[in-house]
């Protein structure tokens, strides 16, 4: 995962556009109503945690597979 760029608009897991509503300065974001298992955050290197949002596709893959 160290080759994933560290940018606030890129998912820290796959590098895709995370479609962050906060960065887009909207009042709503898809993630406001999503449940993120704590284990998904363990996939992100500690130094990159809380720097960028996980994208919806990665969250869906994680929850469907019961982990990545």
C-alpha positions in Angstrom: 0.0 0.0 0.0 3.0 2.3 0.3 2.7 3.1 -3.5 -0.7 4.7 -3.0 -0.4 8.5 -3.3 -1.1 10.3 -0.1 -3.7 12.9 -1.2 -6.9 13.9 0.6 -9.0 13.2 -2.5 -7.6 9.7 -3.1 -8.6 6.5 -1.3 -5.7 5.4 0.9 -6.5 1.7 0.0 -6.8 1.8 -3.8 -5.7 5.4 -4.9 -9.0 6.1 -6.7 -11.0 9.3 -6.3 -12.8 8.9 -2.9 -15.6 11.3 -3.9 -15.3 13.0 -0.5 -18.2 15.3 0.0 -16.3 17.3 2.7 -13.6 18.1 0.2 -16.2 19.0 -2.4 -17.7 21.4 0.2 -21.1 19.8 0.1 -23.4 19.4 3.0 -23.8 15.6 2.6 -21.4 12.8 1.7 -22.1 9.2 1.0 -20.0 8.2 4.0 -22.1 10.1 6.5 -24.6 7.2 6.4 -22.1 4.4 6.0 -20.8 1.9 8.6 -17.1 1.4 8.5 -15.8 -1.7 10.3 -12.8 -0.8 12.5 -10.8 -3.6 10.7 -10.8 -1.7 7.4 -8.8 1.1 9.0 -6.1 -1.4 10.0 -5.4 -1.9 6.3 -4.2 1.7 6.1 -0.6 2.4 7.2 -0.6 4.3 10.5 1.0 7.4 9.1 -1.8 7.7 6.5 -4.8 7.1 8.8 -7.3 10.0 9.1 -5.7 11.8 6.2 -8.1 10.8 3.4 -11.5 9.0 3.1 -11.8 5.4 2.1 -13.8 5.2 -1.2 -17.2 3.6 -1.4 -15.9 0.8 -3.7 -13.3 -0.3 -1.2 -15.8 -0.3 1.7 -18.3 -2.4 -0.4 -15.5 -4.9 -1.3 -14.4 -5.1 2.3 -17.9 -5.7 3.7 -18.9 -8.2 0.9 -15.8 -10.3 1.4 -15.7 -9.9 5.2 -12.3 -8.2 4.8 -9.9 -7.6 2.0 
